[in-house]
Amino acid sequence: MEFNDHFSKQAKEYALYRPKYPPEIFEYLSGLVKEHSVAWDSATGNGQAALGLAEHFDKVIATDASEAQISRAFPHPKIEYRVAPAESSGLDSSSIDLITVASAIHWLDSEKFYPEVKRVLKPGGVLAVWVYDGIFVNPEIDRVIHEYVSEKLDKHWPKQSAISWNFEKEIQLPFEKIDCPEFNIRLNWSPKDYLDFLYTWSSTQNYIKAHGSDPFDELRMQLLNIWGAENEKRPVKMPLMIKAGRR
């Protein structure tokens, strides 16, 4: 699988509008490993997960194949950002305590990535991967957005997205299985916050490239009619599906 860059164009928006992950997920993952010297956040994007890891590890190496993404990464004294593909990290063998792949495992070439994981993980080290499992506000809003997005964007998803949608079946880690608890991202969003997040999707950018127009013009009006005031914040839940394995 060659590196298909679906996010460099909207790297600025990705950094602004992609939500941070809950601290609980990093507390849990750090508890799975004995040593906390170095963690590797692979396919880091702008470093959303790397920031969480930095609270628990002496050093975090965060890599992404996109130079544009890394250029927009969140600085932190414990994080070293590098431009590098996940499948060929350049990391030393047996040097990493924990590896994470946050909302990106479906973009990686598993036949090359998993051997790289085995090479760089210390004995007993852990790989953890996760993806979003939907966005939930309330039944009415969820239905309107699902129907609209399906109609507008279904034909514009990269083929790798299907791996994410079928996470339980498609992602099989070749390591000793660790049963993980459930985690949720919890946010307070306005209609604009929601649409800003949708703008970061690869399918949105593919639609814009194909049609030369914003796919969400009509959805903005629909959302305002059912959401309430333009600046009203509503609770949003984004469940995460997570798998982890020990070397």
C-alpha positions as CSV (number, residue, x, y, z in Angstrom):
1,M,0.0,0.0,0.0
2,E,1.5,3.3,-1.0
3,F,1.0,6.4,1.1
4,N,-2.2,8.1,0.0
5,D,-2.2,11.6,1.5
6,H,-5.8,12.5,2.4
7,F,-5.1,15.1,5.1
8,S,-2.2,17.4,4.2
9,K,-4.5,19.8,2.3
10,Q,-6.6,20.3,5.4
11,A,-3.8,20.0,8.0
12,K,-4.6,23.4,9.5
13,E,-8.3,22.5,10.0
14,Y,-7.3,19.0,11.2
15,A,-5.3,20.6,14.0
16,L,-8.1,23.0,14.9
17,Y,-11.1,20.8,14.7
18,R,-10.1,17.2,15.4
19,P,-11.0,16.5,19.1
20,K,-8.5,15.5,21.7
21,Y,-8.8,12.0,23.1
22,P,-10.0,11.4,26.7
23,P,-7.2,11.3,29.4
24,E,-8.6,8.0,30.7
25,I,-7.5,6.1,27.6
26,F,-3.8,7.1,28.2
27,E,-4.0,6.4,31.9
28,Y,-5.3,2.9,31.0
29,L,-2.7,2.2,28.3
30,S,0.2,3.4,30.4
31,G,-0.9,1.0,33.1
32,L,-0.4,-1.9,30.7
33,V,3.3,-1.5,30.4
34,K,6.0,-1.7,33.1
35,E,8.4,0.9,31.7
36,H,7.5,4.4,30.7
37,S,10.6,5.5,28.9
38,V,9.5,6.0,25.3
39,A,6.1,5.8,23.6
40,W,5.6,5.9,19.8
41,D,2.5,7.6,18.4
42,S,2.4,6.3,14.8
43,A,0.4,8.2,12.1
44,T,0.2,11.0,14.7
45,G,-1.5,13.6,12.4
46,N,-1.0,16.8,14.5
47,G,-0.3,15.0,17.7
48,Q,-3.7,14.6,19.3
49,A,-2.8,11.3,20.9
50,A,0.9,12.2,21.4
51,L,-0.2,14.9,23.8
52,G,-2.0,12.4,25.9
53,L,0.9,10.0,26.0
54,A,3.3,12.8,27.1
55,E,1.5,12.9,30.5
56,H,2.7,9.3,31.2
57,F,6.0,8.7,29.4
58,D,9.4,10.3,29.6
59,K,9.5,10.8,25.9
60,V,7.1,10.4,23.0
61,I,8.2,10.0,19.4
62,A,5.3,11.0,17.1
63,T,5.6,10.2,13.4
64,D,3.5,10.9,10.3
65,A,4.2,10.5,6.6
66,S,2.7,13.9,6.0
67,E,5.1,16.8,6.4
68,A,2.1,19.2,6.3
69,Q,0.5,17.4,9.3
70,I,3.8,17.4,11.3
71,S,4.3,21.1,10.5
72,R,0.9,21.8,12.3
73,A,1.7,19.5,15.3
74,F,1.1,20.7,18.8
75,P,4.5,21.4,20.5
76,H,5.4,19.8,23.8
77,P,8.8,19.4,25.5
78,K,8.4,15.6,25.8
79,I,7.3,15.1,22.1
80,E,9.7,14.6,19.2
81,Y,7.9,14.9,15.9
82,R,9.4,13.2,12.8
83,V,8.2,12.8,9.2
84,A,8.3,9.1,8.6
85,P,5.9,6.4,7.4
86,A,4.6,4.0,10.0
87,E,5.9,1.0,8.1
88,S,9.5,2.3,8.1
89,S,9.8,4.4,11.3
90,G,13.6,4.6,11.6
91,L,13.3,3.8,15.3
92,D,15.8,1.6,17.1
93,S,14.9,-2.1,17.6
94,S,13.4,-3.0,21.0
95,S,13.3,0.6,22.1
96,I,9.6,1.4,22.6
97,D,7.3,0.6,25.5
98,L,3.9,1.5,24.0
99,I,2.8,2.1,20.4
100,T,-0.5,3.9,19.6
101,V,-2.3,4.4,16.3
102,A,-5.2,6.8,16.9
103,S,-7.9,6.8,14.2
104,A,-5.4,5.8,11.5
105,I,-4.8,2.0,11.5
106,H,-6.9,1.7,8.4
107,W,-4.5,3.8,6.4
108,L,-1.5,1.6,7.2
109,D,-0.1,-1.4,5.3
110,S,-0.5,-4.1,7.9
111,E,1.8,-6.5,6.2
112,K,4.6,-4.0,6.7
113,F,3.5,-2.2,9.8
114,Y,3.1,-5.2,12.1
115,P,6.6,-6.5,11.5
116,E,7.8,-3.0,12.2
117,V,5.9,-3.0,15.5
118,K,7.5,-6.3,16.5
119,R,10.9,-4.9,15.7
120,V,10.7,-1.7,17.7
121,L,8.6,-2.9,20.7
122,K,10.4,-4.0,23.8
123,P,9.5,-7.6,25.0
124,G,6.2,-7.2,26.8
125,G,5.5,-3.9,25.0
126,V,2.0,-3.0,23.8
127,L,0.4,-1.9,20.6
128,A,-3.0,-0.1,20.9
129,V,-5.1,1.1,18.0
130,W,-8.5,2.7,17.9
131,V,-11.1,4.4,15.6
132,Y,-14.2,6.5,16.0
133,D,-17.5,4.6,16.3
134,G,-20.0,7.3,15.3
135,I,-21.1,10.7,16.5
136,F,-24.2,11.1,18.7
137,V,-26.1,14.2,19.8
138,N,-29.8,13.2,19.8
139,P,-31.9,10.9,17.6
140,E,-33.3,13.8,15.4
141,I,-29.9,15.5,14.8
142,D,-28.2,12.1,14.3
143,R,-30.7,11.0,11.7
144,V,-30.6,14.3,9.7
145,I,-26.8,14.3,9.6
146,H,-26.5,10.6,8.8
147,E,-28.9,10.8,5.9
148,Y,-27.4,14.0,4.5
149,V,-23.8,12.8,4.8
150,S,-24.7,9.4,3.3
151,E,-26.3,11.1,0.3
152,K,-23.5,13.5,-0.3
153,L,-20.3,11.7,0.7
154,D,-20.8,8.0,0.3
155,K,-19.2,7.9,-3.2
156,H,-16.2,10.0,-2.0
157,W,-14.8,7.8,0.7
158,P,-11.3,6.3,0.1
159,K,-11.5,2.5,0.0
160,Q,-9.5,2.2,3.2
161,S,-12.3,3.8,5.2
162,A,-14.2,0.5,4.9
163,I,-11.6,-1.1,7.1
164,S,-12.4,1.5,9.8
165,W,-16.1,0.9,9.5
166,N,-15.5,-2.9,9.9
167,F,-12.9,-2.4,12.6
168,E,-13.9,-5.5,14.7
169,K,-13.6,-7.8,11.7
170,E,-10.9,-6.2,9.6
171,I,-8.3,-5.3,12.3
172,Q,-6.6,-8.4,13.8
173,L,-3.5,-7.6,15.8
174,P,-0.9,-10.4,15.6
175,F,-0.1,-10.1,19.3
176,E,-1.4,-11.4,22.6
177,K,-4.9,-10.0,23.0
178,I,-5.7,-7.5,25.7
179,D,-9.3,-7.0,26.5
180,C,-9.9,-3.2,26.7
181,P,-12.7,-1.2,28.3
182,E,-14.9,1.2,26.4
183,F,-13.9,4.8,26.0
184,N,-15.8,7.9,24.8
185,I,-14.9,11.3,23.6
186,R,-17.3,13.8,25.2
187,L,-17.7,17.3,23.8
188,N,-19.9,20.3,23.8
189,W,-20.5,21.4,20.2
190,S,-22.3,24.1,18.3
191,P,-23.5,23.4,14.8
192,K,-20.4,25.1,13.5
193,D,-18.2,22.9,15.6
194,Y,-19.9,19.8,14.1
195,L,-19.5,21.0,10.6
196,D,-15.9,22.0,11.1
197,F,-15.2,18.4,12.2
198,L,-16.9,17.0,9.1
199,Y,-14.7,19.3,7.0
200,T,-11.6,17.4,8.1
201,W,-12.9,14.2,6.6
202,S,-11.2,12.7,3.6
203,S,-14.5,12.2,1.9
204,T,-15.4,15.9,2.3
205,Q,-12.1,17.0,0.6
206,N,-12.7,14.4,-2.2
207,Y,-16.2,15.9,-2.7
208,I,-14.8,19.4,-2.9
209,K,-12.2,18.3,-5.4
210,A,-14.7,16.5,-7.5
211,H,-17.5,19.1,-7.5
212,G,-15.7,22.4,-6.6
213,S,-18.3,23.3,-4.0
214,D,-19.0,22.9,-0.3
215,P,-21.1,19.8,0.4
216,F,-22.6,21.2,3.6
217,D,-24.4,24.3,2.4
218,E,-27.9,22.7,2.8
219,L,-26.9,20.9,6.0
220,R,-26.1,24.1,7.7
221,M,-29.6,25.4,7.3
222,Q,-31.1,22.0,8.4
223,L,-28.9,21.9,11.5
224,L,-29.8,25.5,12.5
225,N,-33.5,24.6,12.3
226,I,-33.3,21.7,14.6
227,W,-30.3,22.5,16.8
228,G,-31.5,25.8,18.2
229,A,-29.4,29.0,18.4
230,E,-26.3,29.1,16.2
231,N,-24.0,29.3,19.2
232,E,-25.9,26.8,21.4
233,K,-23.7,24.0,22.7
234,R,-25.0,20.5,22.9
235,P,-23.4,17.4,24.5
236,V,-21.8,15.1,21.9
237,K,-20.5,11.6,22.4
238,M,-18.0,9.9,20.1
239,P,-17.4,6.3,21.2
240,L,-14.0,4.7,20.4
241,M,-13.4,1.1,19.3
242,I,-10.0,0.0,20.7
243,K,-7.9,-3.1,20.3
244,A,-4.6,-3.8,22.1
245,G,-2.0,-6.6,22.0
246,R,1.2,-7.4,23.8
247,R,4.4,-8.5,22.1
